[in-house]
Amino acid sequence: MTDPVTDPADAPIERREPMTADQIQAMSVGVVEPLTGPITFVEADPAWPQLFGREEARIRATLGDRVLTLEHTGSTSVPGLAAKPVIDITMTVVDVTAEPAFVPDLEAAGYRLAIRENEPEWYDHRVFKGPDTNVNLHVFSDGCVELERMVGFRDWLRTHDDDRALYEATKRELLRQDWRFVQNYADAKTAVVEAIMARAGLPGGRP
């Protein structure tokens, strides 16, 4: 287990064990290449909500009422928060494992399936990359707790300056380190994310 980090309440929280290269490859569609340079990190861009709006329109036009929920999540959904310039979108469908119901149409619209986590404890999570914008389209089944967590985290950071500043400072500190894969950087943020979610009263996530 990696060393614990400490939240502002001085409660030590263990980081989730980082994923190995083999684990990252196992959930990925195609070969995952290691990073060859620093992770791109930029100041908040007021254009990010417009980029989400364009993707939302395209996805809804492609899938129609098969889209049950579609939300702008992640750091680019929080005004004033510096971030990787990636538009995170969280979508729910009736059954994420029923890929023929939505994957071919998304692929025809230019989206590429990048991650397939075929494990119930990981909510059978799917991730697509966008056709012309750096997008992570996260797809879950209807009723998955991860939607509540992602939207709740976004809304909490939008209204709590202290935790927004903590989260940004954590990211800036982690970006000073060298990472083999972006997933390793994401894993390193887990403890602070979970501490903030606990303060927000959000349900627990993955084991």
Secondary structure, DSSP 8 states (H G I E B T S, - for coil): ----EE-TT--EE-------HHHHHHHBSS------S----B---TTHHHHHHHHHHHHHHHHGGG--EEEEESGGGSTT--B-S-EEEEEEES-TT-GGGTHHHHHHTT-EEEEE---GGGTT-EEEE-SSS-EEEEEEETT-HHHHHHHHHHHHHHH-HHHHHHHHHHHHHHTTS--SSHHHHHHHTHHHHHHHHHHTT------
